[in-house]
Amino acid sequence: MTTFVDRVELHLAAGNGGHGCASVHREKFKPLGGPDGGNGGRGGDVILVVDQSVTTLLDYHHSPHRKATNGRPGEGDHRSGKDGQDLVLPVPDGTVVLDKDGTVLADLVGHGTSYVAARGGRGGLGNAALASARRKAPGFALLGEPGRSGDVVLELKTVADVALVGYPSAGKSSLISVLSAAKPKIADYPFTTLVPNLGVVTAGATVYTIADVPGLIPGASQGKGLGLEFLRHVERCSVLVHVLDAAALESDRDPVSDLDVIEEELEQYGGLEGRPRVVVLNKTDVPDGKDLAELVRPELEERGHRVFEVSAVAHSGLRELSFALADLVAKARAAKPREEATRIVIRPKAVDDAGFSVVREADGLFRVRGEKPERWVRQTDFNNDEAVGYLADRLNRLGVEDELLKAGARSGDGVAIGAEDDAVVFDWEPTMLAGAEMLGRRGEDHRLETLRPAAQRRRDRQAERDEAEREYDEFGPFGPEGS
């Protein structure tokens, strides 16, 4: 049964925003008390968060479909809908988030580091929020915006200071078991290690982590064996340790040729050229192994390698090796640039940025793209004429109609707002800005005129009396007609 997974594809869906409510306040002696529809709640986000207690992506391998909750719709009496609950997905330290094309979206390193993989939709405004001096009683509300959805790929790259690389059965698992408290599976056959093992080593005042990478063979960088699956776990390591078998049973193998093969695979994989190397000649407790180690050591040192003769079984040479690795790790940590204080970068929009674009396509269709127009279209209830008129007025105020005229659009031309796979297409009429005129003065309700507040009625009656007195003073008791 699979217990370790370091690459998965997730199908994520954020929560949809709740719809706004179109409602009119009603109570005794006040049947039309004005709009009181509440706003819809925001949809929940899908958030990836680094959790130190998580070491594998196994849970997402079994359950790749994840969805956050939707926002609740608004209600009457100015009651806004409840926001959807964010879905927090814990991931191991060192997880890289990519899109399906392989573009890196986020590199999650460090406990608590988070990334919003799918953002929830905005809640729609209720008719109370849409009311204004010119639109006193809107008979519509905005729809909730759909949450973002899509696929992302998670790749785990082990965060360790030292990586043990080498042929299968070179003794890497045995070495990590005696250097640290790790208990990897150890056996006398190749590819015993099928997943990376991590251990913590203490050498003096330095504490560092060491990773046992599954065995590499020729062609590992092209996908042979297990190499391609786990070479990514070497990328973050500061020090590479070549574990060479000084007592290999194969007649066509020796430590020098093994080193050349592994170095060739690391070079083919790329990105590891500048890492410090250490060569460990393992299994020197075997007489033939001890002799071979003494034979090849001068050649390895001539190449500039620092060589250690050790035996994981006899526990010989381990102290010198652990302190040497601690020294290299300390130097690597000191060479890393210190984290700078977080800088807030402000990128204001250009003064001539309209926030949208109009492009005429080959088939004569005019396509409008932009965050605002596309969001407004998604939030419009096209079954409500008043809502459609409101959308038309918003687009006109944004300048969409002027740009369509400049682009050469004529009455009856097709106009699409949004991407090809999710667009609203309609036949454009230059008089669309008068959509409200077809409904009269949109947003006003003549019934409210008979229910004006008493203070307003008193002011109106007083104005009428003042006008009558002015005419009497000017024209006499018979008015303008009598004069």
PyMOL commands that set and color helices and strands:
alter all, ss='L'
color gray80, all
select helices_A, chain A and resi 58-62+127-130+172-179+220-222+227-234+255-269+287-302+318-335+371-378+385-398+400-406+430-434+437-439+446-451+454-475+479-482
alter helices_A, ss='H'
color red, helices_A
select strands_A, chain A and resi 7-13+46-50+65-67+87-91+95-98+104-108+114-118+149-156+162-165+197-203+206-212+239-245+277-282+306-309+357-360+366-369+414-419+422-427
alter strands_A, ss='S'
color yellow, strands_A
deselect
rebuild
show_as cartoon
